[in-house]
Amino acid sequence: MNITAHAQPAGTTKSGGPALNATRIAAVIHRHWIVLRRSPHRWFEISFWPLMDVLLWGSLGVYAATQSTATIGSVQTSQLLAGITLFWILTQAQFAIALGVNEETWTRNILNVLTTPISETEYVIGIALFGMLKLVLCVVALTLATSFFFGFNLISVGWAVFPVIALLIVNGWAFGLFAVGLVLRFGQSAEILIWGINYALLAFSGVFFPTASMPKGIGSVARQLPTSRVFAILRQAVEGVAPTWSAIGAAALASLVFLVIAVMFSTTLMKVFRKRGFVTRYS
């Protein structure tokens, strides 16, 4: 019996499977490197999240180390609970705008919305008002949870909690509009900015600690954010010191100016979205 030896085909292994090709592997790596290099928002997962963790928890540790044992056991606990409760108000207000618009892109319904007579302003107002309903439900759930598990009542902070809530809603809308503009301009890959902005606010707004506890330079910049001014008023109220009307007025002015800038920014990018036909990305 003659046994004919067949030559092994090029590009295969002895087992018959395709041989690994370093050039093709390098091509895949190069392709993703180009995407990463040309899309700055994709660097969030590489450098942004670790940096925010260091700033947030490192600054919280510095603040805790400067407090007395009595303070840590009472006032600081109240600051943490009030901070996380009201931060979720900021988060829900932001998500109401940002995720409300993104819902149309996820379901590829945005083209249908654009063909209706509704204007961008009317649509944003609609999702903002619907977001208020979700915000109320969230606040009720958090208030019940903090009261049941820790015996903390947000109303016990005093009257200052009401202007703080109002200003956080305004800031949440502003940051949501910024995120919407960026997503519509740069596509769905920029959606990470919605959560990224929120996490940055947690670190830079002094939710759990004064901005003075942050590294020098960074704390000076963070102190200028409208949200930092608002949470400074909250901490003061938790400590039993009535905030001044001048501080509330300054925070309100900064918040309103920021909202106007956000409206102008998002409106401009929405017009670019229409003019350049970026809607085809979602159709």
SVG drawing of the C-alpha trace seen along z (x, -y; Angstrom):
<svg xmlns="http://www.w3.org/2000/svg" viewBox="-45 -88 50 90">
<polyline fill="none" stroke="black" stroke-width="0.4" points="0.0,0.0 1.4,-3.4 1.1,-6.1 1.3,-9.5 2.6,-12.3 0.8,-15.4 2.5,-18.7 1.2,-20.8 -0.8,-23.8 0.8,-27.2 -0.7,-29.0 -1.9,-25.9 -0.6,-23.9 0.1,-20.1 -3.3,-19.7 -5.0,-21.3 -5.9,-24.5 -4.8,-27.9 -1.4,-29.0 -1.0,-32.1 0.2,-35.0 2.1,-37.7 1.4,-40.3 -2.4,-39.8 -2.2,-40.0 -0.2,-43.2 -2.7,-44.6 -5.5,-44.1 -3.5,-45.7 -2.6,-48.6 -6.3,-49.1 -7.4,-49.4 -4.4,-51.7 -5.5,-54.1 -9.0,-54.2 -7.7,-54.8 -5.3,-57.5 -7.9,-59.4 -10.6,-59.2 -9.6,-60.9 -12.8,-59.9 -11.6,-56.2 -8.8,-56.9 -11.3,-57.2 -11.1,-53.5 -7.3,-53.5 -6.4,-56.6 -9.5,-58.5 -11.1,-56.0 -7.9,-55.1 -7.1,-58.8 -10.5,-59.7 -10.3,-56.8 -7.0,-58.2 -8.3,-61.7 -11.7,-60.7 -10.6,-58.2 -7.2,-59.8 -8.8,-63.1 -11.4,-61.5 -8.7,-59.8 -6.9,-63.1 -10.1,-64.7 -10.9,-61.9 -7.4,-62.0 -7.8,-65.7 -11.0,-65.1 -11.4,-64.2 -12.9,-60.9 -16.1,-62.5 -16.5,-64.3 -15.9,-61.1 -18.6,-59.4 -21.3,-62.0 -20.9,-65.0 -18.8,-63.2 -21.3,-60.3 -24.1,-62.8 -22.0,-64.5 -21.4,-61.2 -25.1,-60.3 -26.3,-63.8 -23.6,-63.9 -24.5,-60.6 -28.2,-61.3 -28.0,-64.7 -25.3,-63.6 -27.9,-61.2 -30.2,-64.2 -27.4,-65.7 -26.9,-62.3 -30.6,-61.7 -31.0,-65.2 -28.0,-64.7 -29.2,-61.2 -32.7,-62.5 -31.3,-64.7 -28.4,-62.6 -30.0,-59.1 -33.4,-60.5 -31.8,-61.6 -29.7,-58.4 -32.8,-56.3 -33.7,-57.6 -30.3,-56.7 -30.3,-53.2 -33.7,-52.4 -32.8,-54.2 -35.8,-56.5 -34.0,-59.8 -34.7,-60.3 -38.4,-59.9 -38.2,-62.6 -36.3,-65.0 -39.0,-64.7 -41.8,-65.8 -42.6,-69.5 -41.1,-69.3 -38.1,-71.6 -35.0,-70.7 -35.9,-72.9 -39.4,-71.4 -37.9,-67.9 -35.3,-68.7 -38.0,-70.2 -40.1,-67.1 -37.5,-64.7 -36.3,-67.0 -39.8,-67.1 -40.2,-63.3 -36.8,-63.0 -38.2,-65.0 -40.6,-62.1 -37.7,-59.6 -35.7,-62.0 -38.6,-62.3 -38.8,-58.5 -35.1,-58.2 -35.0,-60.8 -37.9,-59.0 -36.1,-55.7 -32.8,-57.1 -34.5,-59.0 -36.3,-55.9 -33.1,-53.8 -30.9,-56.3 -33.6,-56.7 -34.2,-53.0 -30.6,-51.8 -28.8,-54.8 -31.4,-56.9 -30.5,-59.9 -33.2,-62.2 -32.3,-64.6 -34.8,-67.2 -32.9,-67.4 -30.2,-69.3 -32.4,-72.3 -33.9,-74.7 -30.7,-75.0 -31.3,-71.5 -34.1,-73.0 -31.9,-75.6 -29.2,-72.9 -31.6,-70.5 -32.8,-73.1 -29.2,-74.1 -28.1,-70.5 -31.0,-69.9 -29.9,-72.9 -26.3,-71.7 -27.5,-68.2 -29.4,-69.5 -26.4,-71.5 -24.0,-68.6 -26.6,-66.4 -26.8,-68.9 -23.0,-68.9 -23.0,-65.1 -25.8,-65.1 -24.0,-67.6 -20.8,-65.5 -22.6,-62.2 -24.5,-63.7 -21.3,-65.2 -18.9,-62.3 -21.2,-59.3 -22.1,-56.4 -18.5,-55.8 -18.7,-59.0 -21.5,-57.7 -18.8,-56.8 -18.7,-60.6 -22.1,-60.5 -20.8,-58.3 -17.4,-59.8 -18.7,-63.3 -20.8,-62.0 -17.8,-60.3 -15.6,-63.3 -18.2,-65.4 -18.1,-62.9 -14.4,-63.6 -14.2,-67.3 -17.3,-68.6 -16.3,-68.0 -19.3,-65.7 -17.8,-64.0 -15.0,-66.4 -13.9,-70.0 -12.0,-70.8 -9.2,-72.0 -8.5,-68.3 -7.6,-67.7 -4.0,-68.1 -2.9,-71.7 -3.8,-73.2 -6.5,-70.6 -8.4,-71.8 -8.2,-75.4 -9.7,-74.5 -12.4,-72.3 -13.4,-75.0 -14.6,-77.1 -17.2,-74.5 -20.8,-75.4 -21.3,-72.0 -18.4,-72.5 -20.1,-75.7 -23.4,-73.9 -21.9,-71.0 -19.9,-73.4 -23.2,-74.9 -24.5,-71.4 -21.6,-70.6 -21.9,-73.8 -25.5,-73.1 -24.8,-69.6 -22.3,-71.0 -25.0,-73.2 -23.9,-76.5 -26.5,-78.4 -25.2,-79.2 -25.2,-82.9 -27.4,-84.2 -24.4,-85.6 -22.9,-82.1 -26.3,-80.7 -26.5,-83.6 -23.0,-83.1 -23.7,-79.4 -27.0,-80.2 -25.4,-82.7 -22.6,-80.3 -25.1,-77.5 -27.4,-79.6 -24.5,-80.9 -23.2,-77.3 -26.7,-76.2 -26.9,-79.0 -23.4,-78.0 -24.6,-74.3 -27.7,-75.2 -25.7,-77.2 -23.2,-74.4 -25.7,-71.6 -27.9,-73.7 -24.8,-74.5 -23.8,-70.8 -27.5,-69.8 -27.5,-72.2 -24.2,-70.6 -25.8,-67.2 -28.7,-68.2 -26.6,-70.1 -23.9,-67.4 -26.3,-64.5 -24.9,-62.7 -28.3,-61.3 -27.4,-58.5 -25.2,-57.0 -28.4,-56.1 -30.7,-55.0"/>
</svg>
